[in-house]
Amino acid sequence: MNDFVLRVMAWAKSRDRGASAVEYALIVGLIAAVVGGVIYVLGSRVDWMFDRACDNVSAGAGVNECNQTR
């Protein structure tokens, strides 16, 4: 009986291939943390760049101000 259990355990270990759902969840969590950090660091800079682009487009079109939705 002990030999059978050892063979079943060896067979189960040999079939353990690829990543599990937990490993995928950890990878997704890490990517989300990196993206969140980049947005936090660059968020105000990107907002400033969009505001500047809007001002330039508005000046070229003869409009007094950009459409602010905030």
Long-range contacts (C-beta under 8 A, 24 or more apart in sequence): none
